[in-house]
């Protein structure tokens, strides 16, 4: 048939095995939180250097919050004895 296309759901199929093998989404929660904390601290430094004191303060507070949450999650993970999920 000319011009026949597969349904959209077929085009958007995701191969989760390939995603796991390539390492996408392999960050732990603590690592992701620390990453975002660092990003917000960098934003705060840039904003402060440019004179945007309100943005700098808010970014620093958000970064501080993410750092604290990451540390709490890390401590809970250590105390519970659970390690990262092992992918076969």
N, C-alpha and C positions, 0 to 999 in steps of 0.2 A: 504494500500500500504506500502511495506517495505521500510524504509529509506526516506519516504516523510517528508519534512520539510516545515514549513511556510515560506513565503517570508521574507527577511530581514527587510522590513518596518514594518511588524507585530511584530517582535522581539523588535524593538526599540520604540514601542509606549510609549508615556509619559502620565501619569495621572496627569494633572496639579492640580486637586483638592487635591490629596494626597500631592503634593509638597507644596501647600499653607497651608494645615492643619498642616504639620510637621514644617512649618516655614522656609523652605529653600528659600533663596533669599529674605528674608524679610528685609534686611538692606536698610536703606535709602541711598540716594546718599551721603549725608553729612557724615553719619556714615561710609560708605565704604571708602570715601576719607580720613577721619581722621584715619581709620584703616591702610590704606596704608602709610599715612604720618608717623605714629608711627613705622611701619615696616621699612621704609627707615631710620628713625632716629636711630633705633637700629642697623641696618646694618652699618650706619656711625660710631656709637660708637665702634662696634666690629672691623671695619676696621681701625679706628684710633688707637685702642689699639694694633693691630697687626702691625702697622706701614705703612699701605697702605693709604698714605695721599691723593692720587688722587681719589681713590674709596670712601674714607670717605667724601671728599669734594663734590663729585658728588652726593652721596647718601643724604647728608645733604641738598643740593640744591633741589633735587627732593622731599624730604620730606617737605621742606619749601613750595615748589610750591603746593603740594597736600593740605597742611594745609590752605594755602591762598585760593585756589579754594573751599575747603570745607566751609570755613567761608563765602565767597561770596555767595555760593549756599544757605547756611543757612539764611543769611540776606535776600536774594531774596525770599526764601520760607516764611519767617516771614512777609515781606512787602506785598507779594501777597495774604496772608491769606489762602493759600492752605495748608491743612494738608496731612498726609499720606493717601494713598488709603485704604479704608475700604473693607475688604474681607468679603462677606456675609457668 
